[in-house]
Amino acid sequence: MSVEPRPAGPSVGHVHLKVADLARATAFYRDVLGFEVTQRHGAQAVFLSADGYHHHVGLNTWESRGGSPPPAGSTGLFHVAFLYPTPRALAVATRRVLAAGVALEGAADHGVSLAIYLRDPDGNGIELYWDRPKDAWPRDAQGGLAMVTASFDLAAFLAAHP
């Protein structure tokens, strides 16, 4: 049985998250991560965007108002990743997160990208990252992608990108 290849063009357009407290989650995605509110649906949902798109992040309390994060060992979202266009843009976002007092869970050099990891107020994993140009991605001897997870000096990175 042959599988038809995926058509060209589809990409991830937005993520929609269940949250316990809409105001708290909105403040985090707006004030800490820098998204703009594009639409509200009463007291139950908010849509946020970067760069004028209709929404990159949807937040709702339809099934989760006052709820708690899923327990460890359960299925669900591992993290959502937000791609920044330049190393400086990633550094600016990281500084904003740190200034808000949000704890980082880690920082990694994946060869293809530099990534910063944290959690939102509802415990959802967040990755802020910048992709290196494709021609700089690490390759194995057969030409396949050879991603890694290595540490990098976050303080030096932030100092290098004021």
Helices and strands as residue ranges (DSSP letters): E 15-18, H 22-27, I 28-32, E 36-41, E 45-49, E 57-60, E 80-84, H 87-99, E 104-109, E 113-119, E 125-131, G 134-136, H 154-160
